[in-house]
Amino acid sequence: MNRAEISPLGDAAVLVQVGLALEPATVERVWSAYAAIRASLGQHVRDVVPAYGSVTVYFDPASTTLATIMASVRGALEHARVAPPPRARSFAVGVSFAPDVALDLAMVAQEAGLTQQTLVELFCAADYRVAFLGFTAGFPYLLGLPQRLTVSRLASPRQRVPAGSVGIAAGQCGIYPRETPGGWKILGRTASPIFDPSRSEPALFRPGDVLRFFPAASLAAAIVAQKGPASQQ
């Protein structure tokens, strides 16, 4: 972790940048940095938040200083060891690819040079791993999108993307937990609540979980089923 870049993020947070590439190796470094910082500073900071290639450490500037936190973070990273990914659970996620919910399926197929059927088959043949949750509560950023499906974002974001929409953009894949604006291209929709604040664990997915999508005959049939610990764990 000696190559990590540590910099102030305002007057009450520190950004730890461990990589830029959207790849598993970067996410593993994030998990290692996150684990080391939590273990060393957990009781002395407000929150530690992992992302694709960085970890943000929030602290109370009334009780400590920026210089102290930056030095503590650097010390924690110097003793960090490669951490295994969080314990994974495996999910099968049903997706309706019907035209009324697959808002950009035809566009993506054309951009990728595939038929719609081939695109769906390719998309559903891959295993996806939750890198982190962000953007909005419970939104899973997923690694594992096939290279052939690396497409651009929409030129103009939609003001309203329906809850459950499964989207891709710039080599990323994700599921919209609720209706929000968004610029990712929508391949289909799942019916399961991805985020429910009434649950004891509001977010359906955790970092490290493994997902595989499958075509559902209808939106009503597009549900998420937990399959227990992932086989690679």
C-alpha positions in Angstrom: 0.0 0.0 0.0 3.0 2.3 -0.1 1.9 3.5 -3.6 -1.4 4.9 -2.2 -2.0 8.6 -2.6 -3.4 10.3 0.5 -4.9 13.7 0.1 -7.3 16.1 1.9 -10.9 16.0 0.8 -12.3 19.2 2.3 -11.6 19.9 6.0 -13.2 16.7 7.4 -12.2 13.9 5.2 -9.2 12.2 3.6 -9.1 10.4 0.2 -6.9 7.4 -0.2 -6.4 6.6 -3.9 -5.1 3.1 -4.5 -5.8 2.7 -8.3 -7.6 4.0 -11.3 -8.3 0.9 -13.5 -11.8 -0.7 -13.1 -10.4 -4.2 -12.5 -10.5 -6.8 -9.7 -6.9 -6.1 -8.6 -7.8 -2.5 -7.9 -10.8 -3.5 -5.9 -8.8 -6.0 -3.9 -6.4 -3.2 -2.9 -9.4 -1.1 -1.9 -10.6 -3.9 0.3 -7.2 -4.3 1.9 -6.9 -0.5 2.5 -10.4 -0.4 3.9 -9.8 -3.3 6.3 -6.5 -1.8 7.5 -8.0 1.6 8.1 -11.1 0.2 9.9 -8.9 -1.9 12.2 -6.6 0.9 13.0 -8.8 4.0 13.1 -12.3 2.6 13.3 -13.2 4.1 16.7 -11.5 7.5 15.9 -13.2 8.4 12.7 -16.8 9.0 11.6 -16.9 6.6 8.7 -14.7 4.7 6.2 -16.2 4.4 2.7 -14.8 2.2 0.0 -15.3 2.9 -3.8 -13.8 1.4 -7.0 -10.3 2.6 -6.6 -10.3 4.7 -3.4 -11.3 4.8 0.3 -12.6 8.0 1.9 -12.1 8.5 5.6 -14.4 10.9 7.4 -13.4 12.5 10.7 -14.5 15.1 13.2 -12.2 18.2 12.8 -13.3 19.4 16.2 -11.6 16.4 17.9 -8.5 15.8 15.7 -6.5 17.4 12.9 -6.2 16.7 9.3 -2.4 16.1 9.7 -3.0 13.6 12.5 -5.6 11.6 10.4 -3.4 11.6 7.3 -0.4 10.3 9.4 -2.6 7.6 11.0 -3.9 6.5 7.6 -0.4 6.3 6.2 0.7 4.2 9.2 -2.3 1.9 8.8 -1.5 1.3 5.1 2.1 0.6 5.8 1.1 -2.4 7.8 -1.8 -3.5 5.5 -1.8 -7.0 4.2 -3.6 -8.3 1.2 -7.1 -8.9 2.4 -9.4 -11.6 0.9 -12.6 -10.3 -0.6 -15.5 -10.0 1.8 -17.3 -13.3 2.2 -19.5 -13.8 -0.9 -23.0 -14.8 -1.3 -24.3 -16.0 -4.6 -27.5 -14.6 -6.3 -29.4 -15.4 -9.4 -31.0 -12.3 -10.7 -34.0 -12.6 -13.0 -34.2 -9.9 -15.6 -37.0 -9.1 -18.1 -35.6 -8.1 -21.4 -39.0 -7.2 -22.8 -39.1 -4.2 -25.1 -41.1 -2.0 -22.8 -38.4 -2.3 -20.0 -35.3 -3.0 -22.0 -35.1 0.7 -23.0 -31.7 0.6 -24.7 -31.3 -3.1 -25.7 -31.6 -2.5 -29.4 -29.2 0.4 -29.3 -26.6 -1.5 -27.3 -26.9 -4.5 -29.7 -26.3 -2.3 -32.6 -23.4 -0.5 -30.9 -21.8 -3.9 -30.0 -22.5 -5.4 -33.4 -24.6 -8.2 -32.0 -28.2 -9.4 -32.3 -30.3 -8.7 -29.3 -30.6 -12.4 -28.5 -26.8 -12.9 -28.6 -26.3 -9.8 -26.5 -28.7 -11.2 -23.8 -26.9 -14.6 -23.9 -23.5 -13.0 -23.5 -24.7 -10.7 -20.7 -26.3 -13.6 -18.8 -23.3 -16.0 -19.3 -21.0 -13.8 -17.1 -20.4 -13.8 -13.4 -20.6 -10.4 -11.7 -19.0 -9.4 -8.4 -20.2 -6.4 -6.3 -17.3 -4.0 -6.0 -19.0 -1.5 -3.8 -22.4 0.2 -3.2 -22.7 3.9 -4.2 -24.4 6.6 -6.3 -27.7 6.0 -4.4 -28.5 3.8 -1.5 -27.9 0.1 -2.4 -26.8 0.7 -6.0 -24.3 -2.2 -6.7 -21.4 -1.5 -9.0 -20.6 -4.8 -10.6 -17.3 -6.1 -12.1 -17.4 -8.8 -14.8 -19.1 -7.2 -17.7 -17.9 -8.9 -21.0 -15.5 -6.7 -22.9 -17.7 -6.9 -26.0 -20.4 -5.0 -24.0 -18.2 -2.0 -23.2 -20.4 0.8 -24.6 -20.7 4.5 -23.9 -23.2 6.3 -21.6 -26.2 7.9 -23.1 -25.5 11.3 -24.7 -28.2 12.8 -22.5 -29.1 11.2 -19.2 -32.7 10.3 -18.5 -34.4 12.3 -15.8 -36.2 9.1 -14.6 -34.8 5.6 -14.7 -37.3 3.1 -13.2 -36.4 1.1 -10.1 -34.9 -2.3 -10.9 -33.4 -1.2 -14.2 -30.3 -3.1 -15.1 -27.8 -0.8 -16.9 -24.3 -0.8 -18.4 -21.9 2.0 -19.3 -18.2 2.3 -19.9 -17.4 -1.2 -18.8 -19.6 -1.1 -15.8 -22.8 -2.8 -14.8 -25.3 -1.9 -12.1 -28.9 -2.1 -10.9 -30.9 1.0 -10.0 -32.5 0.4 -6.6 -35.1 3.2 -7.0 -36.2 5.6 -9.6 -33.5 8.2 -10.2 -31.9 10.2 -13.0 -29.3 8.2 -14.8 -27.2 8.0 -18.0 -26.5 4.2 -18.2 -27.9 2.2 -21.0 -30.8 0.0 -19.8 -30.8 -3.6 -20.9 -33.8 -4.8 -18.8 -35.4 -4.7 -15.4 -35.7 -6.9 -12.3 -38.7 -6.9 -10.0 -36.9 -7.5 -6.7 -36.5 -4.6 -4.3 -32.7 -3.9 -4.3 -33.0 -1.5 -1.4 -35.7 -1.6 1.3 -35.1 0.6 4.4 -37.7 -1.4 6.3 -35.4 -4.5 6.2 -32.8 -5.2 8.9 -30.2 -5.0 6.1 -31.7 -2.5 3.7 -29.3 -3.2 0.8 -29.9 -6.6 -0.9 -26.3 -6.9 -1.9 -23.0 -6.6 -0.1 -19.5 -5.9 -1.5 -18.0 -9.2 -2.6 -21.3 -10.9 -3.5 -21.5 -12.7 -6.8 -24.4 -12.3 -9.2 -25.5 -14.1 -12.3 -28.4 -12.8 -14.4 -30.9 -15.0 -16.2 -33.7 -14.1 -18.6 -37.2 -14.0 -17.0 -40.3 -14.6 -19.0 -41.9 -11.4 -17.6 -41.2 -8.6 -15.2 -43.4 -10.3 -12.6 -41.1 -13.4 -12.8 -37.9 -11.4 -12.6 -36.9 -12.0 -9.0 -33.6 -12.4 -7.1 -32.8 -15.7 -5.4 -30.0 -16.1 -3.0 -28.0 -19.3 -3.6 -25.8 -19.4 -0.5 -22.1 -18.9 -0.3 -20.4 -18.5 -3.7 -18.5 -21.5 -4.9 -15.2 -19.7 -5.0 -15.3 -18.9 -1.3 
